[in-house]
């Protein structure tokens, strides 16, 4: 028998209720103007990012918090949605120099971008603190560097017990977290397969959590391997079914990084006009993720899936 | 017994030189790119028991294909551990990481690195990526190996922004700041190999690459560079070391022009995976790794 959701009182915990919706429904419902938005890097929630860019006239302004982003944040920054970026790192990775980020910081195009900077671990610890309902947390990173000098939010103090220096970072509690993961059931138990960076702490730090997944599976399948559950249902507001939902990036066991596409996108991002032309075609020119995938080509996407599975498939050593 | 080769590129020489800084049995924190090539060379030649740790939560991957990024699915392939970044970052802050390979756009004589901006922080001439894990590794790894291009302008008296701490202002300063790691042990550039004096903590030239002119090298350093009285030429790559790099990265994505080749060319990309699978399997089997 299919799981029957029951009405449950509003509280901090999200109910074990049916949470599947479209990207459009989830973004419309949870992402409002001036939203403080958290985003993971592994894997990239591309289908949710694209939907926010489609709705940029409604959303207008976001303050974005990341740890390290490789590539995908430039889609948001280039759209003119991002007013502030709290980060440890923002660049193109193997795709190279992030010209979108550079334009925003150096020239204020398409809008000025305020940057609040941490080390990668320092940035990640902020979600860890929030996940434990602490207001701050300490790390031995950042000490002696200009990261501390230029970010007044980082406080170097003497540990109250040992007296040794520690750099304190403030908790980060995003209004909304957008996450991409391998699979989830319809009440929002999310399982990551493979390395998942800071996905777990971001989900626990944010007030609302939207997760796009490659596959929707049954709760019985979740219960079969509960130690794979990275995010239990009570943190999660919405599950969006987005196969290939991290393209042009990768999803472990599902498909490989589409490097030729990413390199070509980054070539186009060299100018703001190039960004707009790409976004007009691939984001505004498609009504949802399925149409985007059709435009890229399911044949191509399936070849990326086969390529990944030649080297690794869940539960199999190749 | 080593068969040295003269058929190598400068990036390959740098990767091999960094590989020689890694000892067998060590745990190394490796970023993707040239450090990854160095790690792969080490693993397949002199350090089979060395394992790498990758920033987004993988330990000991042994993939048969090229890793694309620190958060890439390939880091999961045949790994000992895959999970959270907290695991690998916590381990490195606790001192489990023997050696980490980092980079920067500018460096000073104490090995302090800048990867944040050129010019004033608030009005940068060039905005760069930011710290990422570089500051964390520079803070806590037992030792770091720095790998960077030396372009004549980036060995500076003072970095525009101190992203990743080297020996800060000299002897004792790391401990005073509360840093737990040992700091930089070596700097490998396009011109030579540098180390740090035990007493002054200042950088000195230990080796010079074949074909590099010493006067030009000195001119590419803003401060009065100390030079080892035992200055030697950098050891050449061996045939085997070069073979390992070219097997894993046949299009020279990391050590050449592969990215230009692949931009927009999906078929070339698919072919790269097809072509490198069997040679990688053979290489792994010949080393008893699978």
Boltz contact constraints between the chains, C-beta under 6 A:
constraints:
  - contact:
      token1: [A, 41]
      token2: [B, 71]
      max_distance: 6.0
  - contact:
      token1: [A, 42]
      token2: [B, 56]
      max_distance: 6.0
  - contact:
      token1: [A, 42]
      token2: [B, 71]
      max_distance: 6.0
  - contact:
      token1: [A, 68]
      token2: [B, 132]
      max_distance: 6.0
  - contact:
      token1: [A, 70]
      token2: [B, 69]
      max_distance: 6.0
  - contact:
      token1: [A, 88]
      token2: [B, 131]
      max_distance: 6.0
  - contact:
      token1: [A, 88]
      token2: [B, 132]
      max_distance: 6.0
  - contact:
      token1: [A, 89]
      token2: [B, 129]
      max_distance: 6.0
  - contact:
      token1: [A, 89]
      token2: [B, 130]
      max_distance: 6.0
  - contact:
      token1: [A, 89]
      token2: [B, 132]
      max_distance: 6.0
  - contact:
      token1: [A, 91]
      token2: [B, 129]
      max_distance: 6.0
  - contact:
      token1: [A, 93]
      token2: [B, 69]
      max_distance: 6.0
  - contact:
      token1: [A, 94]
      token2: [B, 68]
      max_distance: 6.0
  - contact:
      token1: [A, 94]
      token2: [B, 69]
      max_distance: 6.0
  - contact:
      token1: [A, 102]
      token2: [B, 127]
      max_distance: 6.0
  - contact:
      token1: [A, 105]
      token2: [B, 127]
      max_distance: 6.0
  - contact:
      token1: [A, 106]
      token2: [B, 127]
      max_distance: 6.0
  - contact:
      token1: [A, 117]
      token2: [B, 130]
      max_distance: 6.0
  - contact:
      token1: [A, 119]
      token2: [B, 131]
      max_distance: 6.0
  - contact:
      token1: [A, 119]
      token2: [B, 135]
      max_distance: 6.0
  - contact:
      token1: [A, 119]
      token2: [B, 136]
      max_distance: 6.0
  - contact:
      token1: [A, 120]
      token2: [B, 132]
      max_distance: 6.0
  - contact:
      token1: [A, 120]
      token2: [B, 133]
      max_distance: 6.0
  - contact:
      token1: [A, 120]
      token2: [B, 136]
      max_distance: 6.0
  - contact:
      token1: [A, 121]
      token2: [B, 89]
      max_distance: 6.0
  - contact:
      token1: [A, 121]
      token2: [B, 136]
      max_distance: 6.0
  - contact:
      token1: [A, 124]
      token2: [B, 85]
      max_distance: 6.0
  - contact:
      token1: [A, 140]
      token2: [B, 93]
      max_distance: 6.0
  - contact:
      token1: [A, 140]
      token2: [B, 180]
      max_distance: 6.0
  - contact:
      token1: [A, 141]
      token2: [B, 135]
      max_distance: 6.0
  - contact:
      token1: [A, 141]
      token2: [B, 136]
      max_distance: 6.0
  - contact:
      token1: [A, 141]
      token2: [B, 139]
      max_distance: 6.0
  - contact:
      token1: [A, 143]
      token2: [B, 177]
      max_distance: 6.0
  - contact:
      token1: [A, 143]
      token2: [B, 178]
      max_distance: 6.0
  - contact:
      token1: [A, 143]
      token2: [B, 179]
      max_distance: 6.0
  - contact:
      token1: [A, 144]
      token2: [B, 165]
      max_distance: 6.0
  - contact:
      token1: [A, 144]
      token2: [B, 168]
      max_distance: 6.0
  - contact:
      token1: [A, 144]
      token2: [B, 177]
      max_distance: 6.0
  - contact:
      token1: [A, 145]
      token2: [B, 135]
      max_distance: 6.0
  - contact:
      token1: [A, 145]
      token2: [B, 162]
      max_distance: 6.0
  - contact:
      token1: [A, 145]
      token2: [B, 165]
      max_distance: 6.0
  - contact:
      token1: [A, 146]
      token2: [B, 161]
      max_distance: 6.0
  - contact:
      token1: [A, 146]
      token2: [B, 162]
      max_distance: 6.0
  - contact:
      token1: [A, 150]
      token2: [B, 121]
      max_distance: 6.0
  - contact:
      token1: [A, 164]
      token2: [B, 178]
      max_distance: 6.0
  - contact:
      token1: [A, 165]
      token2: [B, 178]
      max_distance: 6.0
  - contact:
      token1: [A, 194]
      token2: [B, 76]
      max_distance: 6.0
  - contact:
      token1: [A, 194]
      token2: [B, 82]
      max_distance: 6.0
  - contact:
      token1: [A, 195]
      token2: [B, 56]
      max_distance: 6.0
  - contact:
      token1: [A, 195]
      token2: [B, 57]
      max_distance: 6.0
  - contact:
      token1: [A, 195]
      token2: [B, 58]
      max_distance: 6.0
  - contact:
      token1: [A, 195]
      token2: [B, 75]
      max_distance: 6.0
  - contact:
      token1: [A, 195]
      token2: [B, 76]
      max_distance: 6.0
  - contact:
      token1: [A, 195]
      token2: [B, 82]
      max_distance: 6.0
  - contact:
      token1: [A, 197]
      token2: [B, 56]
      max_distance: 6.0
  - contact:
      token1: [A, 197]
      token2: [B, 57]
      max_distance: 6.0
  - contact:
      token1: [A, 197]
      token2: [B, 71]
      max_distance: 6.0
  - contact:
      token1: [A, 197]
      token2: [B, 85]
      max_distance: 6.0
  - contact:
      token1: [A, 198]
      token2: [B, 85]
      max_distance: 6.0
  - contact:
      token1: [A, 200]
      token2: [B, 84]
      max_distance: 6.0
  - contact:
      token1: [A, 250]
      token2: [B, 72]
      max_distance: 6.0
  - contact:
      token1: [A, 250]
      token2: [B, 73]
      max_distance: 6.0
  - contact:
      token1: [A, 252]
      token2: [B, 73]
      max_distance: 6.0
  - contact:
      token1: [A, 252]
      token2: [B, 76]
      max_distance: 6.0
  - contact:
      token1: [A, 257]
      token2: [B, 68]
      max_distance: 6.0
  - contact:
      token1: [A, 259]
      token2: [B, 262]
      max_distance: 6.0
  - contact:
      token1: [A, 259]
      token2: [B, 269]
      max_distance: 6.0
  - contact:
      token1: [A, 260]
      token2: [B, 262]
      max_distance: 6.0
  - contact:
      token1: [A, 260]
      token2: [B, 264]
      max_distance: 6.0
  - contact:
      token1: [A, 260]
      token2: [B, 265]
      max_distance: 6.0
  - contact:
      token1: [A, 260]
      token2: [B, 266]
      max_distance: 6.0
  - contact:
      token1: [A, 260]
      token2: [B, 269]
      max_distance: 6.0
  - contact:
      token1: [A, 263]
      token2: [B, 259]
      max_distance: 6.0
  - contact:
      token1: [A, 263]
      token2: [B, 263]
      max_distance: 6.0
  - contact:
      token1: [A, 264]
      token2: [B, 263]
      max_distance: 6.0
  - contact:
      token1: [A, 264]
      token2: [B, 264]
      max_distance: 6.0
  - contact:
      token1: [A, 267]
      token2: [B, 263]
      max_distance: 6.0
  - contact:
      token1: [A, 307]
      token2: [B, 273]
      max_distance: 6.0
  - contact:
      token1: [A, 311]
      token2: [B, 64]
      max_distance: 6.0
  - contact:
      token1: [A, 311]
      token2: [B, 65]
      max_distance: 6.0
  - contact:
      token1: [A, 311]
      token2: [B, 77]
      max_distance: 6.0
  - contact:
      token1: [A, 312]
      token2: [B, 77]
      max_distance: 6.0
